[in-house]
Amino acid sequence: MPKDNLSQKGADMPAKNPRVNVVLEQPVYNTLHDLAETQGVSMSMLMRDLVKEALELHEDRALTVFATEREKDFQSFEALSHDETWG
């Protein structure tokens, strides 16, 4: 959806946050429903939290790849000391 249409549609929404519809297989839906019930939260809140957690894990993985690549070229004699960095 073009950005202009999105902002116009957002103005008509009753909630301030955008919404997403997701189609789930029945077993996945049942598991999420049971988990939300066990935790005493709505399915919407549970899904929001799970998506945020998944995005954090995705970011962690990307940062790990980045750090691993940087470690390959690391030369300790070129590194700054603690005092040089924070002093």
DSSP file (Angstrom, degrees, kcal/mol; ACC not computed):
  #  RESIDUE AA STRUCTURE BP1 BP2  ACC     N-H-->O    O-->H-N    N-H-->O    O-->H-N    TCO  KAPPA ALPHA  PHI   PSI    X-CA   Y-CA   Z-CA
    1    1 A M              0   0    0      0, 0.0     5,-0.1     0, 0.0     0, 0.0   0.000 360.0 360.0 360.0 131.2    0.0    0.0    0.0
    2    2 A P     >  -     0   0    0      0, 0.0     4,-2.0     0, 0.0     3,-0.3  -0.241 360.0-115.0 -60.4 151.3    1.5    3.4   -0.9
    3    3 A K  H  > S+     0   0    0      1,-0.2     4,-2.3     2,-0.2     5,-0.2   0.858 113.9  56.5 -57.7 -38.9    2.5    5.5    2.0
    4    4 A D  H  > S+     0   0    0      1,-0.2     4,-1.9     2,-0.2    -1,-0.2   0.917 108.6  46.5 -61.4 -43.6   -0.1    8.2    1.3
    5    5 A N  H  > S+     0   0    0     -3,-0.3     4,-2.7     1,-0.2    -1,-0.2   0.876 110.3  54.5 -65.5 -36.5   -2.9    5.6    1.5
    6    6 A L  H  X S+     0   0    0     -4,-2.0     4,-2.4     1,-0.2    -2,-0.2   0.923 108.9  46.4 -63.6 -45.0   -1.5    4.2    4.7
    7    7 A S  H  X S+     0   0    0     -4,-2.3     4,-1.1     2,-0.2    -1,-0.2   0.867 113.6  49.4 -68.9 -34.3   -1.5    7.5    6.5
    8    8 A Q  H  X S+     0   0    0     -4,-1.9     4,-0.7    -5,-0.2     3,-0.4   0.923 112.4  47.2 -67.6 -43.4   -5.0    8.3    5.3
    9    9 A K  H >X S+     0   0    0     -4,-2.7     3,-1.1     1,-0.2     4,-0.6   0.891 107.1  58.1 -64.1 -39.0   -6.2    4.9    6.5
   10   10 A G  H >< S+     0   0    0     -4,-2.4     3,-0.8     1,-0.3    -1,-0.2   0.814  97.6  61.1 -60.8 -30.7   -4.5    5.4    9.8
   11   11 A A  H 3< S+     0   0    0     -4,-1.1    -1,-0.3    -3,-0.4    -2,-0.2   0.785 105.3  48.1 -67.5 -26.3   -6.5    8.6   10.4
   12   12 A D  H << S+     0   0    0     -3,-1.1    -1,-0.2    -4,-0.7    -2,-0.2   0.536  87.9 107.9 -89.8  -8.0   -9.7    6.5   10.3
   13   13 A M    <<  -     0   0    0     -3,-0.8    -3,-0.0    -4,-0.6    -4,-0.0  -0.477  66.4-141.6 -76.5 140.1   -8.5    3.8   12.7
   14   14 A P  S    S+     0   0    0      0, 0.0     2,-0.3     0, 0.0    -1,-0.1   0.799  86.2  60.3 -70.5 -27.2   -9.9    3.8   16.2
   15   15 A A  S    S-     0   0    0      2,-0.2    -2,-0.1     1,-0.1     4,-0.1  -0.682  81.5-132.3 -99.3 155.1   -6.6    2.8   17.7
   16   16 A K  S    S+     0   0    0     -2,-0.3    -1,-0.1     2,-0.1    -3,-0.1   0.763  87.4  72.6 -77.8 -23.1   -3.5    4.9   17.5
   17   17 A N  S    S-     0   0    0      1,-0.1    -2,-0.2    -3,-0.0     0, 0.0  -0.691  90.1-108.8 -93.8 144.2   -1.3    2.0   16.5
   18   18 A P        -     0   0    0      0, 0.0     2,-0.3     0, 0.0    -1,-0.1  -0.257  33.9-137.8 -65.2 158.5   -1.4    0.3   13.1
   19   19 A R        -     0   0    0     -4,-0.1     2,-0.4     2,-0.0    -6,-0.0  -0.843  12.2-160.6-120.6 155.9   -2.9   -3.1   12.8
   20   20 A V        -     0   0    0     -2,-0.3     2,-0.4     2,-0.0     0, 0.0  -0.997  11.4-142.9-134.6 137.7   -2.0   -6.2   10.9
   21   21 A N        -     0   0    0     -2,-0.4     2,-0.4     2,-0.0    -2,-0.0  -0.866  20.3-170.4 -98.5 135.9   -4.1   -9.2   10.0
   22   22 A V        -     0   0    0     -2,-0.4     2,-0.6     2,-0.0    -2,-0.0  -0.988  15.6-145.5-128.9 135.4   -2.4  -12.6   10.1
   23   23 A V        -     0   0    0     -2,-0.4     2,-0.3     6,-0.0    -2,-0.0  -0.890  25.4-173.9-100.1 125.5   -3.7  -16.0    8.9
   24   24 A L        -     0   0    0     -2,-0.6     2,-0.1     2,-0.0    -2,-0.0  -0.858  29.4-107.9-119.2 151.5   -2.5  -18.9   11.1
   25   25 A E     >  -     0   0    0     -2,-0.3     4,-2.6     1,-0.1     3,-0.4  -0.475  41.2-109.9 -69.2 151.4   -2.9  -22.6   10.8
   26   26 A Q  H  > S+     0   0    0      1,-0.2     4,-2.9     2,-0.2     5,-0.2   0.876 116.4  51.6 -56.3 -43.9   -5.4  -24.0   13.4
   27   27 A P  H  > S+     0   0    0      0, 0.0     4,-2.1     0, 0.0    -1,-0.2   0.896 111.9  47.4 -62.5 -37.1   -2.7  -25.7   15.6
   28   28 A V  H  > S+     0   0    0     -3,-0.4     4,-2.6     2,-0.2     5,-0.2   0.930 112.7  49.3 -66.9 -44.7   -0.7  -22.5   15.7
   29   29 A Y  H  X S+     0   0    0     -4,-2.6     4,-2.9     1,-0.2     5,-0.2   0.930 110.7  50.3 -58.1 -46.4   -3.8  -20.5   16.6
   30   30 A N  H  X S+     0   0    0     -4,-2.9     4,-2.6     1,-0.2    -1,-0.2   0.908 110.7  49.0 -60.5 -43.0   -4.8  -22.9   19.3
   31   31 A T  H  X S+     0   0    0     -4,-2.1     4,-2.5     2,-0.2    -1,-0.2   0.927 113.4  46.0 -62.9 -45.5   -1.3  -22.8   20.8
   32   32 A L  H  X S+     0   0    0     -4,-2.6     4,-2.7     2,-0.2     5,-0.2   0.901 112.0  52.0 -64.7 -40.5   -1.3  -19.0   20.8
   33   33 A H  H  X S+     0   0    0     -4,-2.9     4,-2.3    -5,-0.2    -2,-0.2   0.936 112.0  45.6 -60.2 -47.3   -4.8  -18.9   22.2
   34   34 A D  H  X S+     0   0    0     -4,-2.6     4,-2.7     1,-0.2    -2,-0.2   0.902 113.2  50.1 -64.1 -41.6   -3.9  -21.2   25.1
   35   35 A L  H  X S+     0   0    0     -4,-2.5     4,-2.3     2,-0.2    -2,-0.2   0.912 110.9  48.7 -64.4 -43.2   -0.7  -19.3   25.8
   36   36 A A  H  X>S+     0   0    0     -4,-2.7     5,-2.3     2,-0.2     4,-1.0   0.911 112.7  48.6 -62.4 -42.2   -2.5  -16.0   25.9
   37   37 A E  H  <5S+     0   0    0     -4,-2.3     3,-0.5    -5,-0.2    -2,-0.2   0.919 111.1  49.8 -63.7 -44.2   -5.1  -17.5   28.2
   38   38 A T  H  <5S+     0   0    0     -4,-2.7    -2,-0.2     1,-0.2    -1,-0.2   0.891 114.8  44.3 -60.8 -40.8   -2.4  -18.9   30.5
   39   39 A Q  H  <5S-     0   0    0     -4,-2.3    -1,-0.2    -5,-0.2    -2,-0.2   0.575 109.9-123.7 -82.5  -9.6   -0.6  -15.6   30.7
   40   40 A G  T  <5S+     0   0    0     -4,-1.0     2,-0.3    -3,-0.5    -3,-0.2   0.833  71.1 117.1  71.7  32.7   -3.8  -13.6   31.2
   41   41 A V      < -     0   0    0     -5,-2.3    -1,-0.3    -6,-0.2    -2,-0.1  -0.843  69.7 -96.6-125.7 164.4   -3.3  -11.4   28.2
   42   42 A S     >  -     0   0    0     -2,-0.3     4,-2.3     1,-0.1     5,-0.2  -0.380  32.9-116.2 -73.8 159.3   -5.1  -10.8   24.9
   43   43 A M  H  > S+     0   0    0      1,-0.2     4,-2.8     2,-0.2     5,-0.2   0.863 117.2  57.3 -63.0 -34.6   -4.0  -12.6   21.8
   44   44 A S  H  > S+     0   0    0      2,-0.2     4,-2.4     1,-0.2    -1,-0.2   0.930 108.3  44.6 -62.4 -45.9   -3.2   -9.2   20.3
   45   45 A M  H  > S+     0   0    0      2,-0.2     4,-2.4     1,-0.2    -2,-0.2   0.903 113.6  50.8 -65.9 -40.5   -0.8   -8.4   23.2
   46   46 A L  H  X S+     0   0    0     -4,-2.3     4,-2.5     2,-0.2    -2,-0.2   0.938 111.7  47.1 -61.7 -46.9    0.8  -11.8   23.1
   47   47 A M  H  X S+     0   0    0     -4,-2.8     4,-2.6     2,-0.2     5,-0.2   0.900 110.6  52.6 -62.6 -41.4    1.3  -11.5   19.3
   48   48 A R  H  X S+     0   0    0     -4,-2.4     4,-2.4    -5,-0.2    -1,-0.2   0.939 112.2  45.3 -58.3 -47.3    2.8   -8.0   19.7
   49   49 A D  H  X S+     0   0    0     -4,-2.4     4,-2.3     1,-0.2    -2,-0.2   0.885 112.7  50.3 -66.1 -39.2    5.2   -9.3   22.3
   50   50 A L  H  X S+     0   0    0     -4,-2.5     4,-2.4     2,-0.2    -1,-0.2   0.890 110.9  49.2 -66.6 -39.0    6.2  -12.3   20.3
   51   51 A V  H  X S+     0   0    0     -4,-2.6     4,-2.4     2,-0.2    -2,-0.2   0.922 111.2  49.6 -65.8 -43.4    6.8  -10.2   17.2
   52   52 A K  H  X S+     0   0    0     -4,-2.4     4,-2.1    -5,-0.2    -2,-0.2   0.914 111.9  48.7 -60.7 -42.5    9.0   -7.8   19.2
   53   53 A E  H  X S+     0   0    0     -4,-2.3     4,-2.3     1,-0.2    -2,-0.2   0.908 110.6  50.7 -63.8 -42.3   11.0  -10.7   20.6
   54   54 A A  H  X S+     0   0    0     -4,-2.4     4,-2.3     1,-0.2    -1,-0.2   0.892 109.8  50.5 -63.6 -39.3   11.4  -12.2   17.2
   55   55 A L  H  X S+     0   0    0     -4,-2.4     4,-2.4     2,-0.2    -1,-0.2   0.884 109.2  51.1 -66.4 -38.0   12.7   -8.9   15.8
   56   56 A E  H  X S+     0   0    0     -4,-2.1     4,-2.6     2,-0.2    -2,-0.2   0.907 110.8  48.7 -64.2 -41.5   15.2   -8.6   18.7
   57   57 A L  H  X S+     0   0    0     -4,-2.3     4,-2.4     2,-0.2    -2,-0.2   0.896 110.5  51.2 -64.1 -40.1   16.5  -12.1   18.0
   58   58 A H  H  X S+     0   0    0     -4,-2.3     4,-2.1     2,-0.2    -2,-0.2   0.916 111.5  47.2 -62.7 -43.5   16.8  -11.2   14.3
   59   59 A E  H  X S+     0   0    0     -4,-2.4     4,-2.6     2,-0.2     5,-0.2   0.912 110.0  53.1 -64.2 -42.9   18.8   -8.1   15.2
   60   60 A D  H  X S+     0   0    0     -4,-2.6     4,-2.2     1,-0.2    -2,-0.2   0.912 109.0  49.7 -58.6 -43.3   21.0  -10.1   17.6
   61   61 A R  H  X S+     0   0    0     -4,-2.4     4,-2.2     2,-0.2    -1,-0.2   0.914 111.1  48.8 -62.1 -43.4   21.8  -12.6   14.8
   62   62 A A  H  X S+     0   0    0     -4,-2.1     4,-2.2     1,-0.2    -2,-0.2   0.902 112.1  48.6 -64.5 -40.9   22.6   -9.8   12.4
   63   63 A L  H  X S+     0   0    0     -4,-2.6     4,-2.9     2,-0.2    -1,-0.2   0.853 108.7  54.4 -67.8 -34.0   24.9   -8.1   15.0
   64   64 A T  H  X S+     0   0    0     -4,-2.2     4,-2.7    -5,-0.2    -2,-0.2   0.921 108.6  48.0 -64.0 -43.9   26.6  -11.5   15.7
   65   65 A V  H  X S+     0   0    0     -4,-2.2     4,-2.1     2,-0.2    -2,-0.2   0.928 113.3  48.6 -60.9 -44.8   27.4  -11.9   12.0
   66   66 A F  H  X S+     0   0    0     -4,-2.2     4,-2.1     1,-0.2    -2,-0.2   0.927 113.3  46.3 -60.9 -47.2   28.7   -8.3   11.9
   67   67 A A  H  X S+     0   0    0     -4,-2.9     4,-2.3     1,-0.2    -2,-0.2   0.889 110.2  53.6 -65.0 -39.7   30.9   -8.8   15.1
   68   68 A T  H  X S+     0   0    0     -4,-2.7     4,-1.1     1,-0.2    -1,-0.2   0.902 109.2  48.8 -62.3 -41.3   32.2  -12.2   13.8
   69   69 A E  H  X S+     0   0    0     -4,-2.1     4,-0.6     1,-0.2     3,-0.3   0.904 111.5  49.3 -65.2 -40.9   33.3  -10.5   10.6
   70   70 A R  H >< S+     0   0    0     -4,-2.1     3,-0.8     1,-0.2     4,-0.4   0.868 105.0  58.9 -66.9 -35.4   35.0   -7.7   12.5
   71   71 A E  H >< S+     0   0    0     -4,-2.3     3,-1.0     1,-0.2    -1,-0.2   0.818  94.4  65.6 -62.9 -30.5   36.8  -10.2   14.8
   72   72 A K  H 3< S+     0   0    0     -4,-1.1    -1,-0.2    -3,-0.3    -2,-0.2   0.842 109.8  36.4 -61.3 -33.5   38.5  -11.8   11.8
   73   73 A D  T << S+     0   0    0     -3,-0.8    -1,-0.3    -4,-0.6    -2,-0.2   0.358  87.8 129.9-100.6   3.7   40.5   -8.6   11.1
   74   74 A F    <   -     0   0    0     -3,-1.0     2,-0.5    -4,-0.4     3,-0.1  -0.389  35.0-172.1 -68.0 132.1   41.0   -7.6   14.7
   75   75 A Q    >>  -     0   0    0     -2,-0.1     3,-1.8     1,-0.1     4,-0.7  -0.972  14.7-154.1-123.9 112.9   44.6   -6.8   15.6
   76   76 A S  G >4 S+     0   0    0     -2,-0.5     3,-0.8     1,-0.3    -1,-0.1   0.815  93.7  60.8 -60.3 -31.1   45.2   -6.3   19.3
   77   77 A F  G 34 S+     0   0    0      1,-0.2    -1,-0.3    -3,-0.1    -3,-0.0   0.717 105.1  49.7 -69.9 -17.7   48.2   -4.1   18.7
   78   78 A E  G <4 S+     0   0    0     -3,-1.8    -1,-0.2     2,-0.1    -2,-0.2   0.581  91.0 104.0 -91.6 -11.7   45.9   -1.7   16.8
   79   79 A A  S << S-     0   0    0     -3,-0.8     2,-0.2    -4,-0.7    -3,-0.0  -0.344  74.3-115.6 -73.9 150.7   43.2   -1.5   19.5
   80   80 A L        -     0   0    0      1,-0.1    -1,-0.1    -2,-0.1    -2,-0.1  -0.577  29.6-118.9 -80.8 147.2   42.9    1.4   21.9
   81   81 A S     >  -     0   0    0     -2,-0.2     4,-2.0     1,-0.1     5,-0.2  -0.294  29.6-102.1 -76.5 169.7   43.5    0.9   25.6
   82   82 A H  H  >>S+     0   0    0      1,-0.2     4,-3.3     2,-0.2     5,-0.5   0.934 124.2  48.2 -57.0 -47.9   40.8    1.5   28.2
   83   83 A D  H  >5S+     0   0    0      1,-0.2     4,-1.9     2,-0.2    -1,-0.2   0.877 110.2  51.6 -64.2 -38.0   42.3    4.9   29.1
   84   84 A E  H  45S+     0   0    0      2,-0.2    -1,-0.2     1,-0.2    -2,-0.2   0.862 117.7  39.4 -65.4 -33.9   42.6    5.9   25.5
   85   85 A T  H  <5S+     0   0    0     -4,-2.0    -2,-0.2     1,-0.1    -1,-0.2   0.931 136.7  12.5 -81.3 -47.4   39.0    5.1   25.0
   86   86 A W  H  <5       0   0    0     -4,-3.3    -3,-0.2    -5,-0.2    -2,-0.2   0.536 360.0 360.0-109.4 -11.1   37.4    6.3   28.2
   87   87 A G     <<       0   0    0     -4,-1.9    -3,-0.1    -5,-0.5    -1,-0.1   0.461 360.0 360.0 -74.6 360.0   40.1    8.4   29.8
